[in-house]
Amino acid sequence: MLRRGEVLRLRIKDIQFKSETGLLTLNITNTREGKTKSGSSRMVYTTIPTRYRYFFYTLLDIKKHSNQDLPLIGHDLETLSSRAISYLVPVSRALRILFGIHFNFHHLRHSGVHIFMLQMLHCVSYTPDNLRGETPLEQEVLSEKSVAVRLDYWFKGREAIEVNSAAFLDNMGKQIGHIFYATTRWSYLHDIDWLLPIISKYHNPHTHKQFSHSALRYLMGLSASSNDLSRLLSHIIPDYDQQTLAEKRCQSITVTEHALRVHVLQIDNLSQAAQKEHITDTLSNTYLEEKWLSTLEKSQLTLTNFLFDKLINPVPNGEEAIINFESISAIWECGCRHRSQPINNKYLTAYKSFPNITVCKHKHALRLNIACTTKGASAFNTVFRHTEWAWVRCEFELHINRKVDSKRPLEMVKKRYAKKSEYKHINVLRQQKGPSSLTIYLKPKSKISIHTLEYVEQFIKLIKH
């Protein structure tokens, strides 16, 4: 139902979702990232099928503590172009693999408009729910209840028969963003074979019609003198065997086209595509969420993936996670963004060479104590000069025995550990006894909670062990 740019520009505050009814309300309006095609705002209402609601609720719950003016899709500070490339292009690529090279993201809008039209036509035609689609999912989406929830802003509790049916197309156009219905008809509603069965009772395949014996013999491929018609009709019409001989010899036989198609074409009540869809109707309402979480478990082990896993999975004692999406976005923004790479052997060896890295609460940083050596510097640069750690800045405390000249260790820190911009963050501290050592504080460049740093500490321990 939405255009590509409208999807990208959706803000958190522009979306409202009621998990009980599945009603999804979207405010399509001008934002600082761009304007709507018409330059004016509109409201879009739709219903999410039961099987997708828990998954949808989980996705929205991730950003419940974020700034409501930020984009719904992507990280908090991610640019519009980055969101398009990282989240919509993969969808377009998958669509083309499934449906052909000419299929693109905008065709999803055409599909949404087509479903909306089907809902409207079934509503004004008062089609029974069991005849609205072939699969349970189709029947739920097109059902009278689903349409009533979607149009409740207009119906306000009334039945469809109580409202002006002439206004249906006007309300549909307002939600789509079309001023004229002709735009919708000529550019979005493809073919016409789906229309007659809805608006014309005669053309509905489930409508009972009268056929002559000769017509049925022809349709079933029987000869004009064949006596097999009665036997075949007993498989098609449930109560045919209960009829008297005189009733069977009646010139006309009442049967539905759908029943004839099922028998003649030797197919089940559902098409092959519908059968595949029907299989998923036996799955639980949490199946999609569980499937999504399983893909996250198989994803490469990086810091942002680890933190995201802690955000969406409940902690063992059942309490809410103390990490938020804002902190993850801050690390992503200053880190390697979408260019993260899995941990290789060189990276892993460097990690294992470090002593324990702990959280220093009074400095709001991670603390690393190492010997001031060339080997230690090599390991430090391998790990913490990697783009994945670009979200921290380094401060150095060089602890030197009072009997040792500080010139050489200080030169080592400047040459091997610190960048020129970090020279001002090198402090030299004298100690009475013991060998010289170097303490490095990894301080976040952005505002990140102490709890997030504790999760980072857990990530480092996981890598080392």
VENURSUL-V216926 format. One record per residue. N is the residue number from 1. PHI is phi in whole degrees, 0 to 359 (* if undefined). PSI is psi in radians with two decimals (NA if undefined). NEAR is the number of other C-alpha atoms within 10 Angstrom. Layout:
BEGIN
N_PHI_PSI_NEAR / N_PHI_PSI_NEAR
END
This chain:
BEGIN
1_*_-0.40_22 / 2_257_2.65_19 / 3_283_2.84_17 / 4_302_-0.83_14 / 5_294_-0.57_15 / 6_292_-0.63_19 / 7_296_-0.80_16 / 8_294_-0.62_21 / 9_272_0.00_24 / 10_300_2.25_22 / 11_262_2.85_21 / 12_301_-0.67_19 / 13_284_-0.16_15 / 14_275_-0.03_18 / 15_234_2.35_16 / 16_229_2.37_14 / 17_225_2.26_18 / 18_251_1.85_13 / 19_293_-0.42_17 / 20_292_-0.77_9 / 21_257_-0.29_16 / 22_83_0.14_21 / 23_289_2.18_21 / 24_245_2.12_17 / 25_246_2.21_17 / 26_239_2.35_21 / 27_257_1.86_17 / 28_265_1.93_23 / 29_214_3.02_20 / 30_287_2.42_18 / 31_230_3.09_13 / 32_294_-0.28_6 / 33_269_-0.14_12 / 34_159_2.98_14 / 35_250_2.83_16 / 36_288_2.88_17 / 37_299_-0.67_14 / 38_271_-0.21_12 / 39_84_-0.05_10 / 40_242_2.85_11 / 41_271_2.78_15 / 42_207_2.75_16 / 43_254_2.40_14 / 44_240_2.27_18 / 45_239_2.38_17 / 46_207_2.99_21 / 47_239_2.38_22 / 48_268_2.22_20 / 49_302_2.69_18 / 50_306_-0.75_18 / 51_293_-0.34_18 / 52_259_-0.12_17 / 53_292_-0.76_23 / 54_294_-0.71_20 / 55_297_-0.75_19 / 56_295_-0.73_16 / 57_297_-0.70_15 / 58_298_-0.74_12 / 59_296_-0.75_14 / 60_290_-0.53_16 / 61_294_-0.44_11 / 62_300_-0.62_15 / 63_254_0.36_20 / 64_293_-0.41_13 / 65_260_0.03_10 / 66_280_2.86_16 / 67_300_2.19_13 / 68_291_-0.27_14 / 69_274_-0.11_13 / 70_278_2.77_19 / 71_299_2.54_25 / 72_289_-0.69_21 / 73_262_2.23_20 / 74_101_-3.13_17 / 75_283_2.86_20 / 76_303_-0.72_21 / 77_251_0.31_14 / 78_284_2.42_16 / 79_286_2.82_12 / 80_299_-0.77_16 / 81_295_-0.68_9 / 82_295_-0.70_14 / 83_294_-0.68_17 / 84_296_-0.80_17 / 85_291_-0.69_11 / 86_275_-0.47_12 / 87_241_-0.57_13 / 88_266_-0.65_17 / 89_300_-0.75_14 / 90_300_-0.60_13 / 91_294_-0.79_14 / 92_299_-0.70_18 / 93_296_-0.74_15 / 94_294_-0.68_15 / 95_297_-0.70_18 / 96_290_-0.57_15 / 97_294_-0.68_12 / 98_281_-0.69_10 / 99_238_0.02_10 / 100_117_2.77_11 / 101_292_-0.38_11 / 102_273_-0.09_9 / 103_280_2.39_16 / 104_223_3.11_16 / 105_300_-0.61_18 / 106_295_-0.41_13 / 107_294_-0.38_16 / 108_296_-0.62_17 / 109_295_-0.72_16 / 110_299_-0.72_20 / 111_296_-0.73_15 / 112_297_-0.71_16 / 113_295_-0.69_21 / 114_297_-0.78_18 / 115_297_-0.72_17 / 116_300_-0.76_20 / 117_296_-0.72_20 / 118_300_-0.74_18 / 119_300_-0.78_21 / 120_296_-0.81_22 / 121_293_-0.73_19 / 122_297_-0.62_21 / 123_294_-0.86_24 / 124_285_-0.34_17 / 125_268_-0.12_16 / 126_55_0.76_14 / 127_292_2.32_17 / 128_301_2.54_12 / 129_302_-0.62_15 / 130_288_-0.19_14 / 131_256_0.10_17 / 132_264_1.41_20 / 133_100_2.88_16 / 134_265_-0.63_16 / 135_257_2.80_21 / 136_303_-0.62_17 / 137_294_-0.80_18 / 138_300_-0.77_18 / 139_295_-0.60_17 / 140_291_-0.78_20 / 141_296_-0.67_22 / 142_267_-0.01_26 / 143_296_2.79_22 / 144_299_-0.66_22 / 145_295_-0.77_14 / 146_297_-0.73_21 / 147_293_-0.68_20 / 148_296_-0.68_20 / 149_294_-0.75_20 / 150_295_-0.63_23 / 151_257_0.29_21 / 152_298_-0.51_15 / 153_300_-0.43_10 / 154_255_-0.79_13 / 155_294_-0.71_14 / 156_52_0.83_10 / 157_89_-0.13_11 / 158_278_2.84_11 / 159_279_2.80_12 / 160_298_-0.56_18 / 161_290_-0.30_11 / 162_271_-0.13_8 / 163_252_2.84_13 / 164_285_1.92_9 / 165_294_-0.36_15 / 166_292_-0.33_9 / 167_270_-0.03_10 / 168_299_-0.82_17 / 169_294_-0.59_15 / 170_296_-0.77_15 / 171_293_-0.62_14 / 172_295_-0.79_19 / 173_299_-0.66_18 / 174_297_-0.72_16 / 175_288_-0.64_20 / 176_288_-0.59_21 / 177_100_0.40_22 / 178_253_2.26_15 / 179_285_-0.69_12 / 180_247_2.41_12 / 181_296_-0.50_13 / 182_303_-0.62_11 / 183_298_-0.76_12 / 184_294_-0.79_21 / 185_294_-0.82_12 / 186_279_-0.51_10 / 187_252_-0.31_9 / 188_240_-0.51_16 / 189_261_1.65_17 / 190_275_2.52_13 / 191_62_-3.02_8 / 192_213_-0.04_8 / 193_298_-0.40_8 / 194_277_-0.23_12 / 195_279_-0.87_15 / 196_301_-0.75_12 / 197_300_-0.35_16 / 198_271_-0.85_22 / 199_272_-0.29_16 / 200_240_2.05_10 / 201_297_-0.59_14 / 202_296_-0.60_13 / 203_273_-0.02_14 / 204_286_2.20_18 / 205_295_-0.24_18 / 206_264_0.03_15 / 207_280_2.31_14 / 208_289_2.29_16 / 209_229_2.80_14 / 210_261_2.29_14 / 211_235_2.52_16 / 212_280_2.82_13 / 213_299_-0.70_18 / 214_293_-0.65_16 / 215_293_-0.70_15 / 216_293_-0.67_18 / 217_298_-0.71_18 / 218_296_-0.80_12 / 219_295_-0.55_12 / 220_267_0.03_17 / 221_75_0.49_11 / 222_263_2.70_15 / 223_287_2.83_12 / 224_295_-0.42_12 / 225_257_0.14_9 / 226_292_2.48_10 / 227_258_0.14_11 / 228_279_-0.13_12 / 229_300_-0.76_16 / 230_298_-0.73_14 / 231_296_-0.74_11 / 232_291_-0.64_13 / 233_294_-0.46_19 / 234_293_-0.39_13 / 235_273_-0.37_13 / 236_265_-0.75_15 / 237_257_2.04_15 / 238_305_-0.74_9 / 239_259_0.32_10 / 240_296_-0.66_17 / 241_293_-0.36_14 / 242_278_-0.20_10 / 243_283_2.68_10 / 244_282_2.91_9 / 245_298_-0.64_9 / 246_294_-0.68_7 / 247_292_-0.64_12 / 248_292_-0.54_16 / 249_277_-0.03_12 / 250_303_2.50_10 / 251_299_-0.61_11 / 252_249_2.48_16 / 253_244_2.29_20 / 254_263_2.11_12 / 255_202_2.80_18 / 256_267_2.65_18 / 257_297_-0.60_18 / 258_298_-0.76_15 / 259_296_-0.66_16 / 260_294_-0.74_18 / 261_297_-0.74_16 / 262_300_-0.71_15 / 263_283_-0.84_17 / 264_293_-0.76_12 / 265_275_-0.07_9 / 266_53_0.93_9 / 267_238_2.82_11 / 268_284_3.12_11 / 269_296_-0.38_15 / 270_250_2.51_14 / 271_292_2.92_14 / 272_301_-0.75_11 / 273_296_-0.69_9 / 274_291_-0.59_16 / 275_297_-0.74_15 / 276_299_-0.70_12 / 277_291_-0.63_17 / 278_295_-0.54_18 / 279_302_-0.72_10 / 280_288_-0.21_13 / 281_289_-0.28_14 / 282_274_-0.08_8 / 283_278_2.74_11 / 284_287_2.87_12 / 285_288_-0.22_16 / 286_260_0.13_14 / 287_299_-0.82_15 / 288_297_-0.70_17 / 289_295_-0.77_18 / 290_297_-0.68_13 / 291_296_-0.74_11 / 292_296_-0.80_11 / 293_297_-0.60_15 / 294_293_-0.58_11 / 295_290_-0.57_9 / 296_292_-0.64_15 / 297_296_-0.52_12 / 298_271_-0.11_8 / 299_288_2.86_12 / 300_296_2.57_13 / 301_278_1.81_16 / 302_230_2.91_16 / 303_299_-0.84_21 / 304_295_-0.65_21 / 305_295_-0.68_16 / 306_297_-0.80_20 / 307_294_-0.68_21 / 308_295_-0.64_18 / 309_297_-0.69_14 / 310_292_-0.48_17 / 311_288_-0.78_18 / 312_270_-0.34_18 / 313_262_2.31_12 / 314_295_2.59_12 / 315_288_2.77_12 / 316_305_-0.63_8 / 317_278_0.08_6 / 318_86_-0.06_8 / 319_282_2.83_8 / 320_290_2.49_12 / 321_299_2.51_14 / 322_260_0.45_13 / 323_241_2.56_21 / 324_236_2.91_22 / 325_294_-0.52_18 / 326_299_-0.74_20 / 327_294_-0.73_21 / 328_297_-0.71_21 / 329_296_-0.66_21 / 330_296_-0.73_19 / 331_293_-0.74_25 / 332_297_-0.75_23 / 333_297_-0.75_18 / 334_271_-0.19_18 / 335_266_-2.45_20 / 336_267_0.07_17 / 337_55_-2.18_16 / 338_273_0.14_10 / 339_258_0.37_8 / 340_294_2.59_17 / 341_232_2.63_12 / 342_295_2.73_11 / 343_287_2.14_13 / 344_266_3.12_8 / 345_295_-0.67_9 / 346_297_-0.75_11 / 347_297_-0.77_17 / 348_294_-0.72_16 / 349_297_-0.70_15 / 350_295_-0.72_19 / 351_301_-0.80_22 / 352_291_-0.34_15 / 353_283_-0.27_14 / 354_278_2.56_16 / 355_289_-3.09_11 / 356_300_2.34_15 / 357_260_2.15_20 / 358_239_2.91_19 / 359_272_2.25_20 / 360_255_1.81_17 / 361_291_-0.65_13 / 362_288_-0.38_6 / 363_258_-0.05_11 / 364_51_0.98_16 / 365_205_2.94_23 / 366_269_2.46_22 / 367_243_2.31_22 / 368_231_2.12_19 / 369_253_2.06_17 / 370_221_2.86_19 / 371_285_2.47_16 / 372_278_1.40_20 / 373_229_2.90_15 / 374_295_-0.67_14 / 375_296_-0.74_12 / 376_296_-0.65_18 / 377_294_-0.68_18 / 378_296_-0.77_13 / 379_294_-0.72_20 / 380_299_-0.80_22 / 381_292_-0.60_14 / 382_299_-0.71_16 / 383_270_-1.04_18 / 384_271_-0.05_19 / 385_259_0.08_14 / 386_287_2.61_13 / 387_299_-0.40_15 / 388_294_-0.37_21 / 389_252_0.35_18 / 390_289_-0.12_17 / 391_278_-0.04_19 / 392_242_2.67_20 / 393_244_2.67_18 / 394_255_2.40_22 / 395_237_2.46_19 / 396_239_2.36_23 / 397_240_1.97_17 / 398_262_1.92_22 / 399_267_2.02_21 / 400_238_2.38_22 / 401_298_2.44_17 / 402_298_-0.30_15 / 403_267_-0.07_10 / 404_255_2.42_12 / 405_292_2.28_10 / 406_277_-0.16_17 / 407_299_-0.84_8 / 408_292_-0.84_9 / 409_299_-0.67_20 / 410_295_-0.69_17 / 411_295_-0.63_11 / 412_297_-0.77_15 / 413_297_-0.79_21 / 414_293_-0.65_15 / 415_277_-0.68_13 / 416_257_-0.50_18 / 417_251_-0.95_23 / 418_270_2.63_19 / 419_274_2.86_12 / 420_301_-0.64_10 / 421_291_-0.24_9 / 422_258_0.01_14 / 423_302_-0.61_15 / 424_289_-0.20_11 / 425_257_0.35_15 / 426_259_2.10_17 / 427_245_2.33_13 / 428_255_2.14_15 / 429_241_2.29_14 / 430_272_2.47_14 / 431_231_2.66_13 / 432_291_-0.67_9 / 433_210_2.97_10 / 434_94_2.79_10 / 435_289_2.81_12 / 436_289_2.62_19 / 437_211_2.91_16 / 438_234_2.22_21 / 439_251_2.19_17 / 440_246_2.22_21 / 441_256_2.17_24 / 442_260_1.76_23 / 443_257_2.30_20 / 444_299_2.45_21 / 445_283_-0.46_14 / 446_246_3.00_14 / 447_287_1.95_11 / 448_228_2.35_20 / 449_292_2.74_15 / 450_295_-0.52_17 / 451_294_-0.63_16 / 452_295_-0.71_18 / 453_297_-0.59_22 / 454_293_-0.63_18 / 455_292_-0.63_18 / 456_297_-0.70_20 / 457_300_-0.73_17 / 458_298_-0.68_16 / 459_298_-0.76_17 / 460_296_-0.72_17 / 461_296_-0.66_15 / 462_296_-0.72_10 / 463_296_-0.75_15 / 464_290_-0.50_16 / 465_251_NA_8
END
